[in-house]
């Protein structure tokens, strides 16, 4: 198998990032060179995330195809939200190389939270929202939340899955009171994915998990300009 590292870096230009690849044994030297010398007349490069994967050449080409409309011609530079790219890379099967002090789940959650932070619950109408899905190793979870005056609250009585014993656990789930898999208190959440953590007990995209009574996901309202 063709194994190597795919990485993403910020640059001195806000909103302009670099997505690249390197051999598994060349990562540190490649980062050293880029962080000190820049790339394609762009300076201030800083590593943000890197993962070692199988078939890294093919995966990097795929990223280029996905983001081709945002690519600076003839470079590995893209005008993209870096948090979106980190979410995608951290969802790949592979070994996280950077950052070493955080798990892939933690990196994914933090990237998703940063992406949500400027659009949290904007345009989301008041009312009830629901999360219903099967969780591997547990079964069906049923979450109920209410949006009221800009506050998103997961309601007591929601059926919640246990967390993974050897995995990363978000702060809000650690501090939530759940007895026999039942939420026993209302919990105010600052983002859709925090609310998802309460019910699912693991990393998730709350924008798509929570839906209104008509089955419309929160993502629809978060993207709306109405």
PyMOL commands that set and color helices and strands:
alter all, ss='L'
color gray80, all
select helices_A, chain A and resi 27-37+56-66+68-70+82-90+104-116+171-174+192-200+206-209+218-222
alter helices_A, ss='H'
color red, helices_A
select strands_A, chain A and resi 3-10+16-23+46-54+77-79+95-98+127-135+139-148+151-154+178-179+182-183+187-189
alter strands_A, ss='S'
color yellow, strands_A
deselect
rebuild
show_as cartoon
